[in-house]
């Protein structure tokens, strides 16, 4: 079968793996659009640690205000909600999310998040059909998408016990 590769219309670019890229290429999934290199991992880890520190400091001052003014959200559903409500600024995705190809599985969720980074959902009313439909429109400013760290490293950077796929 001629499995729909998807890269027919694009000119072929030769991707060369830099020597400092330490992540095992078999662990880096095909949805990653950038190379996972230590410099990006360290920067993402520092950013997450700083944001976590700010959130913790706010919580110690005023727990009620901290719960209302979250600086980051973790997990696929929470991140999807933040993207749909246009509150997300940066999306950090682990490069080793499990492969679940079932309908509405993890692969679908991750591709939906990647789409939502570039496009926003808007309700469009159709006069002829007398109904509204949810459509994707280009964002004014795209949400920055970074592929960095493993699920375990992401959760460690945020001082969480559960493995984290997306922040």
N, C-alpha and C positions, 0 to 999 in steps of 0.2 A: 504494500500500500504506500502511496505517495504522501505520507503524513504531512499535513500542512505546516511546513517549517516556519513561515511567516517572514522570512528575510529576503523574499524575492525582489521587492522593489528598491531595496537599499543597496548602495554600492558597498562592496566588500571592504571592510577595514581589517587590517591585520592587528589583532590585539596581542601585544607582547607582555608577558608576565615579568614585572620587575623582580630583581633578586631579593629585595627587602620584603616582598609579600610573603608572609609566613603562614597565612591560613592555608590549610589543605584545600586544594582546588576541588576535591570531591565533596567537601563540606559546604563550599560556597554554591548556593543554588542559582539556577538560571535566571531568576527574577532580578538579580543584582545588576545594576547598570553602571557600576563603577568598580574599580579594584579595591579590595579590602587590604589596606596597608597599615602598618603599625602607627604611622603618624596620624592617620584619620582616627584610628581606635583610641589613641591617647588623647586627642583633642575632644572626641566625643565623651570619653570617660571623665575628663576634667570638667566639661560643660555640665554633664549630668550630676557630678558630685557637687558642683557649685549651686545648681538649681535645687538639688535636694537639701543643701545646707540652708538656702534662703527659705525654703518651705518649712523646714524644721524650726528655724528661728521665728518665723511668723506664727507657727503653731504654739510655740512656747509663750509668746506674747499674748495671743488671742486665739484660742482654739476655734471659736465660732467663725471668725473672719478667715482663718486659714482654710476651713472647709469650703467657704464660699469662693475664695480666690485661689484656686489651684494653679500652680505654676506648670505642672506636668501631669499627664495621665498615662497610665500603663495598660497594656492589653489591647487586643484587636478591636473589641467592641467599643471600648472607651475612646480609642483613637479615632475610630470611624465616626463616632458621635461628634467628637471635636472637629473633625474635618467637615462634616455635613453642616455644622453650625458656624463654620468659618472662624473658629477660635484658634485653630492650630497654626503655628508659625514654622515649626521644624518637625520633621518626622525622622526618627532614628529607627531603622529596621535591622534586626539581627540577620546575619547571612546564613544561618543554619536552621531555619524554621522547617519543621517536619513536612514531608510531602504527603498531602492528603488530597487526592484528585477527585473525590466524590463531589456531587453537586452541593454547593454551598460549603465546601470544605475549606481547609486552610489556604490552598492555592488560589481559590476564587476570592477569598477575603483579602489576601495580600495583593492580588492584581487589582481589586476594587480600590484598596487604599492608594496604590500607585496612581490609578486613574484620578482619584479624588484630589491628589496633590496638584495636578495640572488643571483640573476642571472642577467647577462647583455645581451643585445640584440646584436647579431652579424649577419652580412650578410654572408651566406655561398653559394658559387657558385657551382652548380651541372653541371658537364661537360656533362653528358648524357642528361639531360633535357635542357641544354643551358639556364639556368635561375638561378637567385639568390633567396634564401629564407631567411627570417628573423628567426633566431633560438635563443633559450636561452642557455647561457653558464654560468658555475659557475664563480662568481667574484673572483679575487685574494684576495680582502679584502671586506667582506660584509659591506653593508651600515647599520649602527646601527639603529635599529628600536625601538622606544619608544612609548608606549601608555600612554598618560598622559593628564589630564585636559579635560574640556568640550570645545565645540566649542567657547562658550562665553568667557571662561577664556583664551583660546589661543589668541583670538583677543584682549583681554584686555592687555595681557602681551606684545603684539606688538604695542599697542596704535593704533589699527585700529577700524574703526566703524563697518565694516561688520564682521559677524561671520566667523571664519576661521576653516576649517576642518583639514588641513595638512600643516606643515611647514617643 
